[in-house]
Amino acid sequence: MIGAAVSRYVAAAPRATEANLKTYFDEQGIDGPRIVEVVLRQVEAECDAFFVSSIVRGLGGPTSDIDVMLEHSGKQAAPGMSTMMFVEDRRIGLKHVATSDVATAIAEIDALIGKPQVTAAVSGWDKTHEIGWVDLERLINGWSYRTGMAYIHALPAYCTVACRYFAQDALYFARLAVLADAAGACRASLAYGRGATLAMMDQVMAACGRVQVTRKWTLERWRRFREEAVPEAAECIAPVVAACAVLGYDPGAGHASGSQILEHVEHVLGLLGPELCPSAAAFQTNYAEQNRSYFGSARVTHDARQIVVADAKLFELAARPWCELAAVDAATARSLVTIAQAGLLSPGPQLAS
């Protein structure tokens, strides 16, 4: 899927993105080139200006900020710096990145495809790179009056890594929904089930080139994606729709059990195949050791810390394969859910080969 669907999207994206931007500016009575002119005059540096985010995706409205990413080709005073200005009473959000940092980030994404530690790499990306994970996606999908979509060539690799990350996310939330059911926490199960379903939507869309890391627009993007009727996505859409139907995203829907959501997630993972959903061995990660030093952190809730201190066995359980957690008693399940909410439960997805 990552081949044909993404290749078609990459070929069509520059024209479609330019059209989205023109439509937005025309509807809002905004002079796009003038915005670039004013911004570059104020910056006083050699750089290219990329319009990014909702306005290039056709999702902008009358109250939307106009987000511009400035790519500096020379020395940059403050990599990753964000600033703001107003042009013709419109708020312009500016993010500064360096060309060399972008090139380094894209090269590392290519290298990530062949490695198993995708989740850890993406989760910790912003700590080790001058350009953040979200900002890199926005730049790849951004559009410049000078160079068009200069980084669209990096989209297939980014989509592959993002898809694998979303697969982990979907499975993690689905299994937490199973634990919440065992704990008798219906509302928590529903929340985790919805998290898993949103991750499934993002995964399927990323597999077809329509990647966006933030989930502000996920449901609207999914609605439009279904209307596109991408041939390669037809089989994958069905289990996501089924999950939506039982979670309350569709009219008259009831409440799904965690096991139902997990079944739909595993169905999607199987359909997408090993390139986007690597084997269990590749993903097996033991978070126990690194979490030991985390227990003293202010981010860990009092309840979670007390549970772990009171019952060391739970700490051991948190690093076990998920299949061993499915049959725990209700009290243990409640404790594990509390630990998970503190960020201490290993995702360890156990994906099928």
N, C-alpha and C positions, 0 to 999 in steps of 0.2 A: 504493500500500500504506500509506503513511504516514497516509492519511486515514481510511478505514473501520476498519482494524484498531486504530489508535491511539485513535480516537474511542470505540470499544467498550470498550477497555481503560480509558480515562480515566473512563468512566461507571461501570464495575464496580469500579474500584480502591479507592474509599473503604470500601465494605462488605467487600471481600475482605481489605483490609489490617487493618481493625479485627478481623475474625474471626481472622486470623493472630496478632495480638497477644493476643487473648483466649485463644486455644488455648495459646499459649506460656505465658502467666502461669498459667493453670489447671493445666497439666501440671507446671509447676515449683513450684506453690504460692506464687506471688508476688503481692503486692498492688500492682498497677500504679499506681492513684491515690495510694497512700501514698508510693511512690517519688517521684512528682511533687511531692507535698506537702513531703517532706523536702528534696528538691533545691531547690525554690523558697524554702523557709524559710532555707536556708543561703546561697543566692545573694543574697538581700535586694535584688532589683532587679525592675523591671517587665519580665517576659518570658514568652514562651510556651515550653512544653517539648514537643519533638517526639521521639518514639521513632523511631530510624532503624536502618538496616543490616539484618543477617540476621534479627532477631527479627520485623520487620514483613513480611518476605518469606516467612515460614514455613520458614526455614532454621536457626533457633536451636536449640541443644541445651543440656544441663545445664551445660556449661562455658562457654557463650557469655557474653561481656560484655553488659551492657545499655547500649547507646549512646543517649545523649540529646543532642539539639542544642537549645541555649537561644537563642531569638531575642529579642534585646533591642530594645525599642521606643524606649528613651531613650538617653542617653549611655552608651557602653560603654568601660570602662577598658582592655580589651585585646582588640581585634577578632581573631578567629581563635584565641584562646587555648584550649588544651586542659587540662583538669584531671581529677581522678579522686577518687571517694569510695566509701564502702561503706555499703550499706543492707541490713540483715538478712543480713549476710555475703555479699552479692552485690556484685561490682565494677561500679560505674557510671562509664562514660566520658562526660565532659561536653565539649562543644564550644560555644564562645560566638560568635554572629554577630549583626550588627546588621540590623534591618529595612531600613534605607536601603541597606546594602550588597547585600542580597538583591535589592532592587528594581532597583538599578543593573546587577547581574549578569544578571538575567532580560532586561532591556531590551537588553543587549549581545548576548545569544544570539539574540534576534530579528533584530538587525542583521547578525549573522554569516551568516545563511542566504543572503543575497544576495551574499556576498563569496567570492572564490576561496581566500583564505589561511586555510582552516579548520585545517589541520594546525599551522601556525605559531602560530595564535591559541590553539588548545587546548594545545599543548605549552608555551607560555609563559604560560598563563592565571594560574597561581598567583603569578607574579612581579608581576602588575599588578592583582590583585583581592584584596580583603580576605577574600572567601569563595572557597575553592579549588574547582576543577572537580569533584573527587570529592565534596566536602561539599555542593556545590549539588545534585548528583544525589541525594544521600542526603536532603537536605531536601525536595526535590520529591516524593520517594517516601515521606517520613516521615509520621507520624500523631500528632496531638495530641488529648488528651481535651477540650481547649477549642475548637479550631477544625478538627478533623478533618485532611484533607489540603488544607491551605490553599493550597498551591502546585502542585497537580496540573494546573492550567490551563497551566503552563509546560512540561509534559511533551512535547507535540508538537514544539515548537521545539527543545528539548533533544535529543530523539530524532533529529531531522533532522541536527543538527550532529554528534552522536555517531556516527550512521550513516556520514556522510561521512568522519569521522575513522577509523572502523574499516575503511572501504573502502581508505583509504590504507595503513593498517597491514597489512591482508591482502595487498595487492599488493606492498608492500615486502618482507615476509617471503617471499612466494612467489618473487620475483625473486632474493632472496638464496639461496633453495634451489637455483635454477637455477645460480647462480654457484658454489655449494658443490659441486654435481654436477660442473661443469666442472673444479673444482679437485681432484676426487677425494676430497673430504671428506664421506664418507657420513654420519657422525654429525652433522656440522653441517647437512647437508641435511635430515636427519630433524628436527632441532630447529627449523630455520627453517620446515619444512613444518607442524609442529605449531603454531608460532606463527601461521602464516597461517590454519590451520584454526580455532583459537580465535577469531581476529579475525573470520572468516566467521560463526561462531556468534553472536558478539556483534553483528555487523552485522545479521543477519537478525532476531534477537530485538529489537534496538533499532527496527528498521523496523516492528515490531508493538507497540511501546510497552514492551516488557520490557527496559528499559535498565539496565545496571549497569556502571560504569566499571572497577572492580577485577575481576580474574579469579580470585579465590579460589574462587568457586562456579560457574564457567562450565560445567563438564561436568554438574554436577547440575542447574543451571538449564536447560541444553539438553535433558537427559532429560525434565524436566517439561514443557518447551515442546513437545517432540514429542508428548507425551501429550495436550496441549491440542488438537492438530489444528486450528490456526488456518487457516481456508480460504485466506487470501491468501498464506500462507507455504509452501504445499504444493510449488510448483515450486522455490522456493529451497532447501528442505530437502534435496532429492535430491542436488545436487552436494556439499553439505556431508557428507552421509552417505557418499557415494562417497569423499571425501577421508579420512574417518575410517577407512573400511574398509582403505585401503592404508597408513595411518600407524601402525597398531597400537592404535588406540582400540577396535577391535572384535576379538573372539576370532579367532585364527588368521590375523591380518593380516600382510602382509609389509611391505616398504619401498617407498615411492613415490619416483619421481623428481621433481625440482623442476618439470620441465615438466608433469607430471601435476597437481601441486598448482596451478600457475599456471593451467592450463586450467580447473580447478574454480572458482578464484577469479574468473577473467574471466567464467565462466558466471553466477555469482551477481551480479556487477556489472551484467551485461547485463540480467538479469531484474529487478533493482531499479530500473533506469532512470535517466535524467539528473537527476532531482530529488535523488536520494541519491548518485549517482555522476557528478559533473560532467565536462565535457569535458577532454581532455588539455591544451588551452591554459590552462584555468582553473587547473590544478594545476602547470603547469610552473614550477619554482623552481630557480634556480641557487645552490647552497650554497657554491660555490667561494670567493667573496670572504670570506664570514663565517668560513669554515673556516681561512683563512690565519692569522688571529690566534689560532686555537684550537690550532695545532700545538705551541705552547710550554706548553700547559696540562699540569698534573700528571695530568689524567684521560686524556691520550693515552698509550697504551702505548709503550714504547721501540721495539718491533718496528714499530708503525704509523708512528712518526715517522721511523725509519731508512728504511723503504720509500719514503716520500714524498720524503725528502731525496735518496735515491739515484736515484730515477727520477721526475722531474717530470712525465713523460707520464702517470703513474698519477693524479696530481692532476687533470689535464685530463680523464682518462677518468671520474673519479668524478662529474663534473657533466654527462656526456653522457646522451642518451636511452638508456633501458634496452635498446632494440632493438639498439643498437650494442655492447652488452656480451655479447650472447648467444653470439657466435662467438669470443670471446677464447681464447687458448691457456691451458693448465692453469696455467702459472707466473703469468701475469697474473691469472687467476681467483683463485689463492691469495692474491696480494697484495691484490686488491680485497676479498676476504672479510676479511682482516686489517684493512684500512682501515674496512670496514663495522662490524666488531666494536668499533672505537674510536669509532664514531659519526660518521664522516667521509664516508660515502657518501650522496649525495643520494637521497631517496625518489623524486623525479621520476616519478610513476606512469604517465604516458602513457595515461590512461584513454580508452577509446573514447567518441566522442560519442554 
